[in-house]
Amino acid sequence: MPIPSEIQALIERLNQELADTETDATQGLNLVRPILSRFPDNARMIQFFAFFNNGLLFVEISRRRVQTSVERLEATDATAADIQDVGEASSTLLGRVLEAKIDGRQIISILRELQ
């Protein structure tokens, strides 16, 4: 069964937001590492470092979920309920990705002010 255009657009948006989030997490790690090396016991910098590492893990897991959803829809026996489930799960995941992206950009802004 072909993937409906609305679901395809949602998946494309989700993949783009995941790519942006991955870029932000990598950038954040590059900003926090030098500060953390100067102040290794700084709890806030440790939290930021952990946040960005968790962000990269979140992106990887989310990409796998998206791929699994696409494969589920491309199966010949995909039902309308499958399409609805994938749409709802993808929408929820998109919200979580956007939230992580916003949080990451706020932390990057803080780190840039410290430079």
TORVEXVO-623512 format. One record per residue: x, y, z of N, C-alpha, C in turn; residue in one letter. Coordinates in steps of 0.2 Angstrom, whole numbers, plus 5000, padded with zeros to 4 digits. Layout:
N
XYZXYZXYZA
...
! end
This chain:
115
500449945000500050005000500450065000M
500350114996500750174996500650215002P
501150255004501050295010500650355008I
500150375012499750435010500250495011P
500050545006500450605006500550645012S
499950645016500050675023500550645027E
500550585027501050545032501750555029I
501750545022502450555019502750625021Q
502350675021502550745023502750755030A
502350715034502550715041503150685043L
503250625039503950585040504550635037I
504450665032504950705029505050765034E
504550795037504650845042505050825048R
504850765050505150735056505850715055L
506050695049506750675047507150745047N
506850795044507250855044507350885051Q
506850885055506950905062507450865066E
507450795064507950755068508650775065L
508750795059509350815056509550875060A
509150925060509250985064509450975071D
509150935074509250915081509950885082T
510150845077510750815078511350865077E
511250905072511750965071511751005077T
511251025080511251065086511551025092D
511450965093511750925098512550925097A
512750915091513450905089513750975091T
513451025089513651095090513751115097Q
513251085101513251105108513751065112G
513951005109514450965112515151005111L
515151025105515851065103515851125107N
515351155109515351215113515551205121L
515251145123515251135130515951095132V
516251065128516851025129517351065132R
517551125128518151165131517951195138P
517351215139517151245145517251185151I
516951125149516951075154517751055155L
518151065150518851045152519151095156S
518951155156519251205161518951205168R
518251185168517951175174517551105175F
517951055176517750985176517250965181P
517151005186516750995192516051035191D
516051075186515451115185514851075184N
514351075188513751025188513351045182A
513251115181512851135175513151115168R
513851125168514151095161514151025160M
514150985166514050915166513350895163I
512850935166512150925163512050945156Q
512350995154512351015147512650965142F
513250935145513650885141513150825140F
512850805146512450745146511750755142A
511550815142510950835138511050825130F
511650845128511850845121511950775119F
512350735123512450665122511750625122N
511350635126510650605126510250625120N
510350685118510050715112510250675106G
510950655105511150615099510850545100L
510850515106510550455106509750455105L
509450505107508750515105508650515098F
509050555094508950565087509050495084V
509550455086509650385083509050345084E
508850335090508250295092507650315088I
507550385087506950415083507050395076S
507650395073507650375066507550305065R
507650265070507550195069506750185070R
506450225074505750215074505350235068R
505650295065505350315059505450265053V
506050235053506150185048505650125049Q
505550105055505150045056504450065054T
504250125056503550155054503450145046S
503950175043503950175035503850105033V
504250055035504249985033503549955035E
503249975040502649955042502149975037R
502150035035501650065030501750035023L
502450015021502549995015502349915014E
502249885019502049815019501349815015A
501349755012500749745008500049745012T
500149725018499549715022499349765027D
499649825026499549885030498849905030A
498549915035497849935036497750015037T
497150035037496950105039497150115046A
497050065050497250075057498050085058A
498350045054499150055054499350125052D
499050145047499150215045498950265050I
498450255053498250305059498750305064Q
498950235066499450235072500050265070D
500350255064500950285062500850365062V
500350385060500250455060500250485067G
499850455071499850475078500550475081E
500850415081501550405084502050455081A
501950465074502450515071502350585073S
501750605074501550675077501750685084S
501650635088501950635095502650645095T
503050605091503750605091503950675088L
503650705083503850765081503850815086L
503250815090503250865096503850855101G
504050795102504550785107505250805104R
505350795097505950825094505950895094V
505350925092505351005092505551025099L
505250995104505451015111506151005113E
506450955111507150945112507550995108A
507351015102507751055098507751125101K
507151145104507051215107507551215113I
507451165117507951155123508651165122D
508851125116509551125114509751195112G
509351225108509551295106509551345112R
509151335117509251385122509951365126Q
510151305127510751295130511351315126I
511251305119511851335115511851415115I
511351445116511351515117511751535124S
511551495129511951505135512651495135I
512851445131513551425130513951475126L
513551505121513851555117514051625121R
513551635126513651695130514251685135E
514451625136515051605141515651615137L
515651615131516351615127516651685127Q
! end
